[in-house]
């Protein structure tokens, strides 16, 4: 139902809750940003995004700085700081309903990971049926998932940081497509795809990608991220931002020196991680694939993307991608 010039009841309720949780300034800014995106089709000046990230970062500092200081002290006092190589090179994915094999893109991506992952790695696809076996997630988070306060999309971020905090290893979204060996991702205490020079539209600005990220067991980054999510959802019922996980990472980057050192220590890699996604509708040819693979082994795709397999009877890159046996492609 629409009321008051097209504002839905649900939208009004969200605005009221957002203002209650985060205050008038952030709520007004959020509405301003939404209006700007609508009328500019998402093309905003980088200064507007910078302002948005700064306001939300300031809110996190004012509400969680003391919490982080206590958690850092606790991390070192309890011996959690003893980094440890996981007993196995875990590769984590998440698909709640365990129906990932029904989706061609997901099936092809998983096959590519299995082909190119290290021989001593173990791929674990987390689902609602096996999650408790691997991740210790607080009851209050499960309750908010059940009531819809936390969506499955944002629950996956909690699963992500929990798996890496509890077990270590490498997290890859199920839409990551591998074209070559990526064992280098397991070599240091922390790793992520790093793409310098990225837009200010997104909080990471290329410093990390949450869809391909990993660490040794007991990493301070994921210890703190896990605790931040737990404490945030213990006290709040609305997302500060859709990309809350990146806001948390940036908050730690700016306020915990050890976190900044780990993130800055990763060298640029997989520069064209989004290149295949943007070229799926192009006609397939060997030079196109060679150009993409020149400096990139991991590509981010989307299972939601609607792309034809042929155009004017010519195969697209997407059609080639789906029609090939990944064991024979590379």
C-alpha positions as CSV (number, residue, x, y, z in Angstrom):
1,X,0.0,0.0,0.0
2,X,1.2,3.5,-0.9
3,X,0.5,6.6,1.2
4,X,1.7,10.2,1.4
5,X,2.8,10.6,-2.2
6,X,4.2,7.1,-2.8
7,X,6.0,6.4,0.5
8,X,5.2,2.8,1.6
9,X,4.2,1.9,5.1
10,X,7.3,-0.3,5.3
11,X,9.5,2.6,4.2
12,X,8.0,4.9,6.8
13,X,8.5,2.4,9.5
14,X,12.1,1.9,8.5
15,X,12.7,5.7,8.5
16,X,11.2,5.9,12.0
17,X,13.3,3.1,13.3
18,X,16.5,4.4,11.6
19,X,16.0,7.8,13.2
20,X,15.3,6.2,16.6
21,X,18.5,4.1,16.4
22,X,20.9,6.5,14.8
23,X,19.6,10.0,15.2
24,X,18.2,12.8,13.1
25,X,21.4,13.7,11.2
26,X,22.1,10.2,9.9
27,X,18.5,9.6,9.1
28,X,18.2,12.9,7.2
29,X,21.4,12.2,5.4
30,X,20.3,8.7,4.4
31,X,17.1,10.1,2.9
32,X,19.1,12.8,1.1
33,X,21.4,10.2,-0.3
34,X,18.5,8.0,-1.5
35,X,16.9,11.0,-3.3
36,X,20.2,11.9,-4.9
37,X,20.7,8.3,-6.2
38,X,17.2,8.3,-7.6
39,X,17.6,11.5,-9.6
40,X,21.2,10.9,-10.7
41,X,20.8,7.2,-11.5
42,X,23.4,6.4,-8.9
43,X,26.1,8.7,-10.3
44,X,27.1,10.8,-7.4
45,X,30.2,12.9,-6.8
46,X,32.8,11.0,-4.7
47,X,32.6,13.8,-2.1
48,X,29.0,12.8,-1.3
49,X,30.0,9.1,-0.8
50,X,33.0,10.3,1.3
51,X,30.6,12.4,3.5
52,X,28.3,9.4,3.9
53,X,31.1,7.1,5.0
54,X,32.6,9.7,7.3
55,X,29.2,10.3,9.1
56,X,28.7,6.6,9.7
57,X,32.3,6.1,10.7
58,X,31.9,8.9,13.3
59,X,28.8,7.2,14.6
60,X,30.7,3.9,15.0
61,X,33.5,5.7,16.8
62,X,31.2,7.4,19.2
63,X,29.4,4.1,20.1
64,X,32.0,1.4,19.7
65,X,35.5,2.9,20.4
66,X,35.5,1.8,24.1
67,X,34.2,-1.6,23.0
68,X,37.0,-2.0,20.6
69,X,39.7,-0.9,23.1
70,X,38.4,-3.5,25.6
71,X,38.2,-6.2,22.9
72,X,41.8,-5.6,21.8
73,X,43.0,-5.8,25.4
74,X,41.1,-9.0,25.8
75,X,42.5,-10.4,22.6
76,X,46.0,-10.1,23.9
77,X,45.3,-10.9,27.5
78,X,43.6,-14.2,26.8
79,X,46.2,-15.5,24.4
80,X,43.9,-15.3,21.4
81,X,46.7,-13.4,19.6
82,X,48.6,-16.6,19.0
83,X,48.1,-16.9,15.2
84,X,47.9,-20.4,14.0
85,X,47.9,-22.1,10.6
86,X,44.6,-23.9,10.3
87,X,44.9,-27.7,10.5
88,X,43.6,-27.6,6.9
89,X,43.4,-25.0,4.2
90,X,39.7,-24.4,4.5
91,X,37.8,-22.7,1.7
92,X,34.4,-21.5,2.9
93,X,31.3,-20.8,0.9
94,X,27.7,-20.2,2.0
95,X,24.4,-21.2,0.4
96,X,21.6,-21.4,3.0
97,X,19.2,-23.7,1.1
98,X,21.9,-26.1,-0.2
99,X,20.4,-25.9,-3.7
100,X,23.4,-24.3,-5.2
101,X,23.8,-27.1,-7.8
102,X,20.5,-26.1,-9.4
103,X,22.0,-22.8,-10.6
104,X,24.4,-23.1,-13.6
105,X,26.6,-20.2,-12.7
106,X,27.1,-21.4,-9.1
107,X,27.7,-24.9,-10.3
108,X,30.3,-23.8,-12.8
109,X,32.0,-21.5,-10.2
110,X,32.3,-24.2,-7.6
111,X,33.7,-26.7,-10.2
112,X,36.4,-24.1,-11.1
113,X,37.3,-23.6,-7.4
114,X,37.7,-27.4,-7.0
115,X,39.9,-27.6,-10.1
116,X,42.3,-24.9,-9.1
117,X,42.4,-24.9,-5.3
118,X,45.5,-26.3,-3.6
119,X,45.7,-30.1,-3.3
120,X,45.6,-29.9,0.5
121,X,42.6,-27.5,0.6
122,X,39.1,-28.6,1.7
123,X,36.1,-26.8,0.3
124,X,33.2,-26.5,2.8
125,X,29.9,-25.2,1.6
126,X,28.0,-23.9,4.7
127,X,24.3,-24.4,4.7
128,X,21.5,-24.2,7.3
129,X,22.0,-27.9,7.9
130,X,25.8,-27.9,8.8
131,X,26.4,-24.4,9.9
132,X,26.4,-25.2,13.7
133,X,29.1,-27.8,13.1
134,X,31.6,-25.1,12.0
135,X,30.5,-21.7,13.4
136,X,29.6,-20.5,16.9
137,X,26.9,-17.9,16.2
138,X,25.1,-16.3,19.2
139,X,21.4,-17.1,19.8
140,X,20.3,-13.5,19.6
141,X,21.6,-13.3,16.0
142,X,19.7,-16.5,15.0
143,X,16.5,-15.0,16.6
144,X,16.8,-11.8,14.6
145,X,17.4,-13.9,11.5
146,X,14.2,-15.8,12.2
147,X,12.2,-12.6,12.7
148,X,13.5,-10.9,9.6
149,X,15.4,-8.2,11.4
150,X,18.6,-9.7,9.9
151,X,18.3,-10.7,6.2
152,X,20.1,-13.8,4.8
153,X,22.4,-11.5,2.8
154,X,23.6,-9.8,6.0
155,X,23.6,-13.1,8.0
156,X,26.1,-14.4,5.4
157,X,28.5,-11.6,6.5
158,X,28.2,-12.8,10.1
159,X,28.9,-16.4,8.9
160,X,31.9,-15.2,6.9
161,X,33.7,-13.5,9.8
162,X,32.7,-16.2,12.2
163,X,34.1,-19.0,10.1
164,X,37.4,-17.1,9.6
165,X,37.6,-16.2,13.3
166,X,36.9,-19.7,14.5
167,X,38.7,-21.8,11.9
168,X,40.8,-19.5,9.6
169,X,41.1,-20.2,5.9
170,X,39.7,-18.5,2.8
171,X,36.2,-17.2,2.2
172,X,35.0,-17.2,-1.4
173,X,31.5,-16.2,-2.4
174,X,29.9,-19.0,-4.4
175,X,30.0,-16.7,-7.5
176,X,33.8,-16.6,-7.6
177,X,35.2,-18.2,-10.8
178,X,38.8,-19.5,-10.8
179,X,40.9,-19.8,-13.9
180,X,44.3,-20.7,-12.3
181,X,46.0,-21.7,-9.1
182,X,45.3,-19.3,-6.2
183,X,47.4,-21.0,-3.4
184,X,49.0,-17.6,-2.8
185,X,45.9,-16.6,-0.9
186,X,47.0,-19.0,2.0
187,X,50.6,-17.7,2.3
188,X,50.2,-14.8,4.8
189,X,48.4,-14.0,8.0
190,X,45.8,-12.1,6.0
191,X,44.8,-11.9,2.4
192,X,42.1,-10.4,0.2
193,X,41.7,-9.3,-3.4
194,X,43.1,-5.8,-3.6
195,X,42.3,-3.5,-6.5
196,X,43.9,0.0,-6.0
197,X,42.3,3.0,-7.5
198,X,38.7,1.8,-7.0
199,X,35.8,4.2,-6.7
200,X,34.9,6.0,-3.5
201,X,31.4,4.8,-3.9
202,X,32.2,1.7,-1.8
203,X,33.9,1.9,1.6
204,X,36.8,-0.5,0.8
205,X,38.1,1.7,-2.1
206,X,39.9,-1.4,-3.4
207,X,41.8,-2.1,-0.1
208,X,39.9,-5.4,0.4
209,X,37.0,-7.3,-1.1
210,X,34.7,-9.0,1.4
211,X,33.8,-11.7,-1.2
212,X,37.3,-13.1,-1.4
213,X,39.1,-12.8,1.9
214,X,41.0,-14.9,4.4
215,X,43.3,-15.2,7.3
216,X,45.1,-17.5,9.7
217,X,43.1,-18.8,12.7
218,X,42.8,-16.3,15.6
219,X,43.4,-13.2,13.3
220,X,42.7,-10.0,15.2
221,X,40.7,-8.8,12.3
222,X,38.0,-11.5,12.4
223,X,38.1,-11.8,16.2
224,X,37.1,-8.2,16.3
225,X,34.7,-8.4,13.4
226,X,32.9,-11.3,15.0
227,X,32.5,-9.5,18.3
228,X,31.4,-6.3,16.6
229,X,28.6,-8.0,14.8
230,X,27.5,-9.8,18.0
231,X,27.4,-6.6,20.1
232,X,25.9,-4.5,17.4
233,X,22.9,-6.9,16.9
234,X,22.6,-7.3,20.7
235,X,21.6,-3.6,20.9
236,X,20.3,-2.5,17.5
237,X,17.5,-3.7,15.2
238,X,18.3,-1.7,12.0
239,X,21.3,-1.8,9.6
240,X,23.4,1.4,9.9
241,X,24.2,0.7,6.2
242,X,23.6,-2.0,3.7
243,X,27.4,-2.6,3.6
244,X,27.7,-2.8,7.4
245,X,30.5,-5.4,7.1
246,X,32.7,-3.0,5.1
247,X,31.9,-0.1,7.6
248,X,33.1,-2.4,10.4
249,X,36.3,-3.3,8.5
250,X,37.0,0.4,7.8
251,X,36.3,1.3,11.4
252,X,38.9,-1.3,12.5
253,X,41.3,-0.2,9.8
254,X,41.2,3.4,11.0
255,X,41.3,2.7,14.7
256,X,43.4,-0.5,15.3
257,X,47.0,-0.3,14.1
258,X,47.4,-4.1,13.8
259,X,44.4,-4.3,11.5
260,X,45.7,-1.5,9.3
261,X,49.2,-3.2,9.1
262,X,47.6,-6.5,8.0
263,X,45.4,-5.0,5.3
264,X,48.2,-2.7,4.0
265,X,50.5,-5.7,3.8
266,X,48.6,-7.3,1.0
267,X,50.0,-6.6,-2.5
268,X,47.6,-5.6,-5.3
269,X,46.2,-8.7,-7.0
270,X,43.4,-9.9,-9.3
271,X,43.0,-6.4,-10.8
272,X,40.3,-7.5,-13.3
273,X,38.2,-9.3,-10.7
274,X,35.1,-7.6,-12.1
275,X,36.2,-7.7,-15.7
276,X,34.5,-11.0,-16.7
277,X,31.2,-9.9,-15.2
278,X,31.3,-6.7,-17.3
279,X,32.1,-8.7,-20.5
280,X,29.7,-11.6,-20.3
281,X,27.5,-10.1,-23.1
282,X,30.5,-9.6,-25.4
283,X,31.1,-12.1,-28.2
284,X,33.5,-14.8,-27.1
285,X,37.0,-14.8,-28.6
286,X,40.3,-16.1,-27.3
287,X,41.9,-12.7,-27.0
288,X,39.1,-11.5,-24.8
289,X,39.7,-14.4,-22.4
290,X,43.5,-14.0,-22.5
291,X,43.3,-10.3,-21.8
292,X,41.1,-10.9,-18.7
293,X,43.4,-13.7,-17.4
294,X,46.6,-11.8,-17.9
295,X,46.8,-10.6,-14.3
296,X,43.7,-12.2,-12.7
297,X,42.9,-15.7,-11.5
298,X,39.7,-15.1,-9.6
299,X,36.6,-13.4,-11.1
300,X,33.5,-12.2,-9.4
301,X,30.2,-13.1,-11.2
302,X,26.5,-12.9,-10.3
303,X,23.9,-15.6,-10.3
304,X,21.2,-12.9,-10.8
305,X,22.7,-11.5,-14.0
306,X,20.5,-12.1,-17.0
307,X,22.7,-12.5,-20.1
308,X,22.0,-14.3,-23.4
309,X,24.1,-17.2,-24.3
310,X,24.0,-16.1,-28.0
311,X,23.4,-12.8,-29.8
312,X,22.6,-13.1,-33.6
313,X,23.6,-16.7,-33.4
314,X,27.1,-15.8,-32.1
315,X,28.2,-17.2,-28.7
316,X,28.7,-14.7,-25.9
317,X,31.3,-15.0,-23.2
318,X,28.5,-16.1,-20.9
319,X,27.4,-18.8,-23.3
320,X,31.0,-20.1,-23.6
321,X,31.4,-19.9,-19.8
322,X,28.3,-22.1,-19.2
323,X,28.9,-24.6,-22.1
324,X,32.4,-25.6,-21.2
325,X,33.8,-28.3,-18.9
326,X,35.9,-26.3,-16.5
327,X,38.3,-29.3,-16.2
328,X,39.2,-28.7,-19.9
329,X,39.1,-25.0,-20.3
330,X,42.4,-23.9,-18.8
